[in-house]
Amino acid sequence: MAGERPGGPLTAFDARVLGTDVLSPGDRASVHALFGVCYRQADHAYLERSLATLSHVALAFSGTTLAGFALGDVRVMDLPRLPDTVVHLGGLGCTAPAFRRRGLFGALEDLTYVDPGCLPEHSRMLIAGRVAHPASMMMARRFPSVVPRRGVPPGAWHREVGVAIAAAYGVHAFDAATFVCIGDGASIGYPVIDVEAQPEAWDLFAPVDRDRGDALLTIAWTPDAPDGW
């Protein structure tokens, strides 16, 4: 599990990481409540499916108040042309309005890098996530290997890996040409966010139908991409 650096975003909080299968009724209720604050028309059934799919949830409390949470999972997957690849599946995360702009979500997401006890020796990891707003792409854009990229259609290998990762998330359907995870017809919800995005940042989201429950899949390599990526 990733450690928190001295003076980092989590030092002011009581932070913990739990298996989603042992989440207490009280903590589960707090996660649902915060989801409802951060998303208009929040689909709580979607949150329950996410809790069932991903293995860990990181929580940050300020006193008895849940300041933020993030879901995540680490798996070893045989990806196309990449056997035994360590993959971090990032999941839904929310930060309460009073605690935003402190780097809390990124710090919580880091805490979900929990070694399941069977990880091979590795120097490279694939990081994946599903995003609904350009602001959520900010972290992914830091990686030169990120797919999708504005103005750059995914290549054949990108699409093959995208299909495998979408399947790991259990998405309803996946469009490999646009990297859109196609919803089942019900909206996940609409993020309540006060971050302005440049008009061009929305280009990748043009095919995303939020009313249908769509999201954009992102994948990137750390610390670097395999040859030919």
N, C-alpha and C positions, 0 to 999 in steps of 0.2 A: 504494500500500500504506500502511496506517495506520502511523504512527510510534509508538514507545514514549515516553511522557512520562518525563522524569528522575524517578527514584525510583519508577517504576511497577513492576508485578508482574514484568516480564520482566528487570529489570536484574540479577538474581542468576543468570540463566540464559543459556546459549548458545541463542538463538532463531533459527530460520530458517524460511523459507517455500519449499516446493518444489512443482513440478508433480507431480500424482499419477502422471503417465505417465513420470516420470524418477526416481521414488523408488527408492533403491538397495535391493538385497536385504537388507542389514543393517538399514536404517531400517524397511523393511517388516516385518521380523521383530520389531523392537522395538515397532512399533505394534500388531501382533497380540498380542504378549506383554502389553502394558499393557491392551489390551482384555480379555484373559483375566483379568487381576487385578481389573478394575473391574466385570465382569459375570459372574455365575454362569451357567453353561451358555451361554457366549458363542458366538454363531453366526458363525464366522469367514467363512463364505460371504457373509453379509450385509455384513461389513466390506469384503470384496473387491468386492462390487457397489457399495458406496458410493465406494470408491476409483476405480472405473471411471466413475461417474456425475458426481462432483464434481472440479473441476479442480485444486484446491490443498490442501495439508496444511501446517499450521504445527506445528512441533516445538519443544519447549523441553527442553534437556538440562542436567542438573547433573552436570558431569564427563562420564562415559560413560553415565550413567543417564538414560533418557527420563522426564522429570518429567510431561509432558503433551503431548497433541496435539489438534488440531481440524481438521476438514475443512470446506471451504467453496468457493463458486463465485460469481462475479459475472457476470450475463448481462443483455442488453437483450432484453426480451420485450414482445410485443404482448398485453397483458392485456385482458380485457373492459372496454371503455370507456376504456382507458388505453394508447394506443399508445406504443411506445418507452419503456417503463418500465425503470429500472435496478432489478434484483432481486438481493439477496444471499441465496443458498441456504446456510443454515448446515447443517452436517452433524454426524456423530458426533464427540464429543469425550470425552476421558478425562483425568483427573488422578490421578497416583499418590497413594496415601493419605498419604504423608509430606509432600506438597506442597500439600495442600488448604487451603482457607480463606485464600488469598492473592490471589484474583482472577485466578488463572492462566488458567482456561478462557476467561473473557471477553476477556482480553488476547490470547490465541491466536486466538480467533474473529475479533477485530478485524483481525489480521494477514492473514486470508484475504480481506479486501476488496482484491483485486488487480485493477487496471484491465486488462482484456484488450486495451486499445489501441483500442477502438472505442466507448467510452462517449460518448454525446451530452452536451451541457451539461445539467446537471440540478441541481435543488435539493431533490429528494425521492427517497427510495429505499424500496422495500419489503423488509423483512427477514423471512425465513421460517426455520422450523426444525421439527424433529420431536422431541417430548419423550415421556419414559416415566414421569416422576415429577414431582409438584408442585414439588419443589425446582428442577427444570430450567425451570419457568415463571417463576421469580423475576425473571430479566432481562426477559422479555417483558412482564410485568405493569407494568413501569415506563412503558410506552408507553400513553397514553390510547386509542390507536386499535387496540389489540390485539384480535384475533379468534382463537379464541372467548373469550368472557367469561362468567364464572359468572352464571347467571340471565338471560342475554341471548342469545336464539337468533340465529344468524347470519342477516342479511338476504339478499335476493336477490343483490345485488351482491357481498356477502362470499362467498356460496356459489359464484358464477361465478368469482371470482378464486381461491378455494380449489381448485376443480377444475383450473384451469390450473396452479397451483403444484404440486399433487399429481402432475400429469402430468409436470412438469419433473423431479420426483424419481424418476419411473418406478415409482410405487407399484403394488402388485398391484390394489388397488381403493380407492375413496374414498367415504366417507359425508359428503356436503356438509352434512347437517343437524346432525351432531355434530362434524365436522372430524376424524373418525377415519380414519387411513390404515390400511386393513385389510390384514393380513398374508396370506401365502400358505400359512399353516398351520403354519409352523415358528417357534418363539420366537426373537427376536433375542437374548434373554438377559435377565437380571434384574439391574438395577443394584445394586451393593453400595454403599450410601450411608448415612451416619449422621446425616442431617439430618431432624429431626422436622418433619412437616407437620400443620397443623391439619386436623381431620376434614373441614371444609367444603372444603378445598383439593382434596380428592379427587373432588368432584362432577363436574368436567369429565372425569374419567378413568373414570367409571362404565361407559361403553360400550367402554372399551379392554380388549381381551382379549389380555393379554401372551402367553398360551400359543399364540395364533394368530399372533403376530408383529405385533400392532397397535402404533401410536404415535399421538400426538395432534399434528396439524399446528397450528402457530401462525404468524400473519402480523401484521405491524405496520408502520406508516409512520414514517420519520424524515426531517426534523424534525417534520413534521405530515402530516395526512391530506388527500387531495383533497376538494374540496367534495362534500358528499352522502354521504361515507363513514359 
